[in-house]
Amino acid sequence: MVLSLVGFLLMLQPYFVASRTNAVSHRSLSPVAEENMQLPFHRTKRFLQAAKRRQKRPATLIDEFLDQNSPLHLVFFPDATTAIDPVNGSDYYRPGNIWLDTEANPIQAHGGGILYDEISGTYYWYGEYRDVPKGWATGRVDVIGVGCYSSKDLWTWKNEGIVLAADLENQTHDLYISNVLERPRVIYNEITGMYVMWMHIDTGNYSKAAVGIAIGDSPTGPFEYLRSLRPHGRDSRDMTVFKDDDGVAYLIYSSQSNNELHIGPLTDDYLDVQVDMQRILVGQHREAPAVFKYQGTYYMITSACTGWAPNEALAHAAESIMGPWETIGDPCIGGTIMFRLAAFLSQSTFVIPLPGTPGSYVFMADRWNPAQLNDSRYVWLPLTVGDPDGRRSEFDFGFPSWPRVSIYWHQKWRLPLGWRS
């Protein structure tokens, strides 16, 4: 028992290494721990039942992470006593901790994306609202609606309410409570003056595999649901929307049973897809796309398809958003090798550009808690584009020399002062 406890503490030590410093620069990270380790074997009833159905194997980080009764699970889902409370003195992002809004309630914006509204100079965070009201079932597919939060600083978030609500009565409606609404994205259309929301729409058994479209005349809604469709006549699951510098918007979605990603431009009013479509990352089984752009190059972070369980993140790059796209490797840096190979126990959802800091972004991810989805956590971390010395190779090999995309683990961190100026 003593040896097991010692092993458990040694496993956690690299996870907490960043807590020894308050530095926010990624250059001050402690050296990466390259090590293999066996996790302490916490034999819960759930695990023993599962063991009967498969051959014995060493417990993995993911096994322990998903086990609600494991002490490791509690480490990565700390209780409310460690909550981030920007209104009452919290100064740092703490990935995986409960994050409170301005009314001291946990933020409910899972699988979310960010809109920066130039009209109001405000950031809006849209995501899956999963705080189940009393009397509702807590099933993982229940639709409650799309939550919206507003902020001037990406730190203090005001709850603007549910801007697209579930339909509680019409069982044939896409937004009926037993269906699926995931990964809402909102972009502003300068031509029509409307805010347009795209989202993954599905049935409870994930057989519909479509996108939904809604519109509103304000970033805080209410949004009017228009319809669902299968883009380009193909199945669509995890998705995102990216608006380019020229105002053209693109839909990127997992298709062919998650075997590949598809990408294509939207119509001028952002209410449909155009016929042009490209298949990318064919056969790579990627989902959760998060797209951003730097110095004319397009980048994307994706995850593998392992349900709610975390897995290795990959970065991809392209000179044209329509491709071809090239995989350039795992962007995660810091912590143990097991922690990195599970994308810090999270899944990508969005990348936020930081104005005034070229090459610097905020990587948004979700740490899913499948047994209690409303207690899933947010993992926001610094992301940079560029080699450590900021240079590309001096040699021309006849193919693109992509700068490195790096997501740096920090136990706590904050944005640089004056970043908006």
C-alpha positions in Angstrom: 0.0 0.0 0.0 2.8 2.4 0.9 4.6 1.6 -2.4 1.4 2.2 -4.3 1.0 5.6 -2.7 4.6 6.5 -3.5 4.1 5.5 -7.1 0.9 7.6 -7.3 2.7 10.7 -6.0 5.6 10.2 -8.3 3.2 10.0 -11.3 1.6 13.2 -10.3 4.8 15.1 -9.7 5.4 16.2 -13.4 1.8 17.3 -13.6 2.3 19.8 -10.8 5.8 20.9 -11.9 4.5 24.1 -13.4 3.0 25.2 -10.1 6.5 26.0 -8.7 6.6 29.1 -10.9 4.2 32.0 -11.6 5.9 32.7 -14.9 3.6 33.0 -17.9 6.1 32.8 -20.7 6.3 29.4 -22.4 10.1 29.7 -22.6 10.3 29.3 -18.8 8.7 25.8 -18.7 10.5 23.1 -16.8 12.2 20.4 -19.0 9.8 17.9 -20.4 9.7 14.7 -18.5 10.3 11.8 -20.9 9.4 8.7 -18.8 7.3 5.6 -18.8 5.4 4.8 -15.7 2.8 2.4 -14.3 -0.1 4.0 -12.6 -1.4 2.8 -9.2 -3.9 0.1 -9.6 -7.1 1.3 -8.0 -9.4 -1.7 -8.1 -12.9 -0.4 -8.1 -16.0 -2.5 -8.6 -16.5 -1.0 -12.0 -13.0 -1.9 -13.1 -13.2 -5.5 -11.8 -16.4 -6.0 -13.7 -14.8 -4.7 -16.9 -11.8 -6.8 -16.3 -13.9 -10.0 -16.7 -14.7 -8.9 -20.2 -11.2 -8.4 -21.4 -7.7 -9.7 -21.0 -5.7 -8.4 -18.1 -3.5 -5.4 -18.8 -1.8 -2.7 -16.8 -4.1 0.2 -15.8 -3.5 3.2 -18.0 -3.8 6.9 -17.3 -7.1 6.9 -19.3 -8.5 4.0 -17.3 -7.9 5.8 -14.0 -9.0 9.2 -15.4 -12.4 7.9 -16.5 -13.0 5.9 -13.3 -15.2 8.1 -11.1 -13.9 6.4 -7.9 -10.2 6.7 -8.7 -8.1 9.1 -6.7 -6.5 10.2 -10.0 -10.0 11.2 -11.3 -10.3 13.6 -8.4 -7.0 15.2 -9.2 -8.0 16.2 -12.7 -11.5 17.2 -11.6 -10.8 19.2 -8.4 -13.8 20.3 -6.3 -15.3 23.7 -5.9 -12.8 24.8 -3.2 -10.3 25.4 -6.0 -12.7 27.1 -8.4 -11.4 30.0 -10.6 -13.3 33.1 -9.5 -12.2 36.2 -11.5 -14.6 38.5 -9.6 -13.2 37.6 -6.2 -9.5 37.7 -6.7 -8.5 34.8 -8.9 -5.6 35.9 -11.2 -4.7 32.8 -13.2 -6.2 30.4 -15.7 -6.1 26.9 -14.0 -6.8 24.3 -16.6 -9.3 21.7 -15.3 -10.5 23.7 -12.4 -14.2 24.8 -12.1 -14.5 28.2 -13.8 -17.1 30.7 -12.3 -19.0 33.4 -14.1 -19.6 36.9 -12.7 -22.5 35.5 -10.7 -20.3 32.8 -9.1 -21.9 29.9 -11.1 -19.9 27.4 -13.1 -19.6 28.3 -16.7 -21.7 26.0 -19.0 -20.3 26.4 -22.5 -18.9 23.0 -23.4 -17.6 22.2 -26.9 -17.5 25.9 -27.3 -16.3 28.6 -29.8 -15.6 32.3 -29.5 -17.0 35.2 -31.5 -15.2 38.6 -31.3 -17.9 41.1 -32.1 -16.2 44.2 -33.6 -19.4 46.2 -33.2 -19.4 46.0 -29.4 -15.7 45.1 -28.9 -16.8 42.1 -26.9 -15.9 38.4 -26.9 -18.8 35.9 -26.9 -18.4 32.3 -25.8 -21.0 29.9 -27.1 -21.2 26.3 -26.0 -23.3 23.4 -25.0 -25.3 24.3 -21.8 -25.4 21.1 -19.8 -26.3 22.3 -16.3 -29.4 20.0 -16.0 -32.3 21.6 -14.2 -33.9 19.7 -11.3 -36.3 17.0 -12.4 -34.5 16.5 -15.8 -32.8 13.3 -16.7 -29.0 13.6 -16.8 -28.5 11.5 -19.9 -25.5 12.4 -22.0 -27.5 13.4 -25.0 -30.2 15.7 -23.5 -30.4 19.0 -25.3 -30.8 22.0 -23.0 -29.6 24.7 -25.4 -26.7 26.9 -26.3 -25.2 28.9 -23.5 -23.7 32.3 -24.2 -21.2 34.3 -22.1 -19.7 37.8 -22.8 -16.3 39.2 -21.8 -14.0 42.1 -22.6 -10.9 40.4 -21.5 -11.3 36.6 -22.1 -11.2 36.1 -18.3 -14.3 37.5 -16.6 -17.4 36.1 -18.2 -21.0 37.3 -17.8 -23.8 34.8 -18.4 -26.0 36.0 -21.2 -28.4 33.1 -20.8 -29.5 30.3 -23.2 -29.6 31.9 -26.7 -31.0 28.8 -28.5 -33.2 26.7 -26.3 -34.3 23.1 -26.5 -37.8 22.2 -27.7 -39.6 20.5 -24.8 -42.7 19.3 -26.6 -42.2 18.6 -30.3 -40.6 15.2 -30.5 -39.9 15.6 -34.2 -37.9 18.8 -33.7 -34.1 18.7 -34.1 -33.8 20.5 -30.8 -36.1 18.1 -28.9 -34.5 17.3 -25.5 -33.6 13.7 -26.3 -31.6 14.7 -29.4 -28.0 16.0 -29.7 -26.7 19.6 -30.1 -22.9 19.9 -30.0 -20.2 22.4 -30.9 -22.1 25.6 -31.7 -20.3 28.2 -33.7 -21.4 31.8 -34.4 -20.1 34.2 -37.1 -21.3 37.6 -38.2 -22.4 38.2 -41.7 -21.6 41.8 -42.9 -23.9 41.5 -45.9 -27.1 40.6 -44.1 -26.2 42.1 -40.6 -27.2 38.7 -39.0 -25.3 36.5 -36.6 -25.4 32.9 -37.9 -25.0 29.8 -35.7 -23.9 26.4 -37.1 -23.9 23.3 -34.9 -23.8 19.5 -35.0 -27.3 18.1 -34.8 -28.0 14.5 -34.2 -30.4 11.9 -32.8 -29.7 10.2 -29.5 -28.0 7.3 -31.3 -26.0 9.6 -33.6 -27.7 8.4 -36.8 -28.8 11.7 -38.2 -25.3 13.1 -38.5 -26.2 16.6 -39.7 -25.6 20.3 -39.2 -28.1 22.8 -37.9 -28.4 26.5 -38.7 -29.9 29.3 -36.7 -29.9 33.1 -37.0 -30.1 36.1 -34.7 -29.9 39.9 -35.0 -27.8 40.2 -31.8 -24.9 38.1 -30.5 -26.9 37.4 -27.4 -29.9 36.2 -29.4 -32.4 34.9 -29.2 -31.5 32.8 -32.2 -34.1 31.4 -34.5 -33.6 27.8 -35.5 -34.0 27.4 -39.3 -33.2 23.8 -40.3 -30.8 20.9 -40.4 -29.0 19.5 -43.4 -26.3 17.0 -44.4 -23.7 19.2 -46.1 -22.8 18.2 -49.6 -25.1 15.2 -49.1 -22.6 13.6 -46.6 -22.9 12.6 -42.9 -21.5 15.3 -40.6 -20.5 15.0 -37.0 -17.8 17.1 -35.1 -17.6 20.4 -37.0 -16.5 24.0 -36.9 -16.9 27.1 -38.9 -13.9 29.4 -39.9 -14.3 32.9 -41.3 -11.4 34.0 -43.4 -9.9 37.5 -43.7 -11.8 38.1 -47.0 -15.2 37.4 -45.3 -15.6 33.9 -46.9 -16.7 31.4 -44.3 -16.0 27.6 -44.4 -17.6 24.6 -42.8 -15.1 21.9 -41.7 -16.7 18.6 -40.5 -15.9 14.9 -39.8 -17.6 12.7 -42.4 -17.7 9.1 -43.8 -18.2 7.8 -40.3 -15.3 10.0 -39.0 -12.9 8.5 -41.5 -12.1 11.9 -43.0 -12.7 15.6 -42.8 -14.6 17.6 -45.4 -14.2 21.4 -46.0 -16.1 23.8 -48.2 -17.2 27.4 -48.4 -20.6 28.7 -47.3 -22.9 30.8 -49.4 -22.6 34.6 -49.1 -25.4 34.7 -46.5 -23.7 31.9 -44.5 -27.0 29.9 -44.5 -25.9 27.0 -46.7 -22.9 25.3 -48.2 -21.7 25.9 -51.7 -21.2 22.8 -54.0 -17.4 23.0 -53.8 -16.0 20.6 -51.3 -12.6 18.9 -50.6 -11.9 15.7 -48.7 -8.9 16.1 -46.3 -7.0 13.9 -43.9 -8.6 10.9 -45.6 -8.3 7.7 -43.6 -6.9 9.5 -40.6 -10.0 9.3 -38.4 -9.8 12.8 -37.0 -12.5 14.9 -35.3 -12.8 18.1 -33.1 -11.3 20.4 -35.7 -10.1 23.8 -34.5 -8.9 26.1 -37.3 -6.8 29.3 -37.2 -4.6 31.3 -39.5 -1.2 32.9 -39.2 0.8 34.8 -41.8 -1.2 33.4 -44.7 -0.9 29.8 -43.6 -3.9 27.8 -42.2 -3.5 25.6 -39.2 -5.8 23.0 -37.6 -5.8 21.0 -34.4 -7.7 17.8 -34.3 -8.2 14.7 -32.1 -8.6 11.0 -32.8 -12.0 9.4 -32.5 -12.2 7.7 -29.1 -15.5 8.9 -27.8 -15.3 10.8 -24.5 -11.8 9.5 -23.8 -8.9 11.8 -24.5 -6.2 11.0 -27.0 -3.3 12.5 -28.8 -3.8 15.9 -30.5 -2.3 16.5 -34.0 -1.6 19.8 -35.7 -2.0 20.2 -39.5 -1.1 23.0 -41.9 -2.0 24.1 -45.4 -1.2 27.0 -47.8 -4.8 27.0 -49.0 -7.7 26.3 -46.7 -9.1 23.9 -49.3 -5.9 21.9 -49.0 -3.9 19.9 -49.4 -3.4 19.6 -45.6 -0.2 18.1 -44.1 0.0 16.7 -40.6 2.9 18.3 -38.8 2.8 16.4 -35.4 1.7 16.5 -31.8 1.7 20.2 -30.7 1.6 19.4 -26.9 4.6 20.4 -24.8 5.2 19.9 -21.0 4.2 17.4 -18.3 4.8 13.7 -18.7 4.8 11.8 -22.0 1.5 10.1 -21.1 -0.1 13.5 -20.2 1.0 14.9 -23.6 -0.1 11.9 -25.6 -3.6 12.4 -24.1 -3.6 16.2 -25.0 -3.4 17.0 -21.3 -6.6 14.9 -20.9 -8.6 17.2 -23.1 -10.1 17.5 -26.6 -9.7 20.5 -28.9 -12.6 22.8 -29.6 -11.3 26.3 -30.7 -8.3 28.5 -31.1 -8.5 32.2 -30.2 -6.2 34.8 -31.8 -4.7 37.3 -29.4 -4.6 40.8 -31.1 -1.3 42.6 -30.7 0.7 39.4 -30.1 1.5 37.9 -33.5 1.9 34.1 -33.4 0.2 33.8 -30.0 -3.2 32.2 -29.4 -5.3 30.6 -26.7 -6.0 26.9 -27.3 -9.5 26.0 -26.0 -10.2 22.3 -25.1 -12.7 20.3 -23.1 -11.8 17.8 -20.4 -14.9 15.6 -20.7 -16.5 13.9 -17.7 -18.7 11.4 -19.4 -20.4 10.2 -16.2 -21.4 13.8 -15.4 -21.1 16.0 -18.5 -22.2 19.1 -16.8 -19.1 18.8 -14.6 -16.8 18.7 -17.7 -13.9 21.2 -17.4 -12.2 23.7 -19.6 -8.5 23.5 -20.6 -7.3 26.8 -21.9 -3.6 27.0 -22.7 -1.1 29.2 -24.6 -0.5 28.2 -28.2 2.3 29.7 -30.3 3.3 29.3 -34.0 7.0 29.4 -34.9 10.3 27.7 -34.1 11.8 28.6 -30.7 14.2 31.0 -32.4 11.4 32.3 -34.7 13.2 31.3 -37.9 12.5 29.0 -40.7 15.0 26.7 -42.3 17.5 28.5 -44.6 17.3 25.6 -47.1 14.7 25.2 -49.8 13.7 21.6 -50.1 10.9 22.2 -52.6 8.1 21.7 -50.1 6.6 23.9 -47.3 8.7 24.3 -44.2 6.0 24.6 -41.5 6.7 26.6 -38.3 6.1 24.5 -35.2 2.7 24.8 -33.5 3.2 24.5 -29.8 0.6 24.1 -27.0 2.3 24.6 -23.6 1.1 23.0 -20.4 0.9 25.2 -17.3 -0.7 24.4 -14.0 -1.6 28.1 -13.9 -1.0 31.0 -16.3 -2.4 34.3 -17.4 -2.4 36.5 -20.5 0.3 39.1 -20.7 -0.6 42.5 -19.4 -1.8 44.9 -22.0 -2.3 42.1 -24.7 -5.3 43.9 -26.2 -3.3 47.1 -26.9 
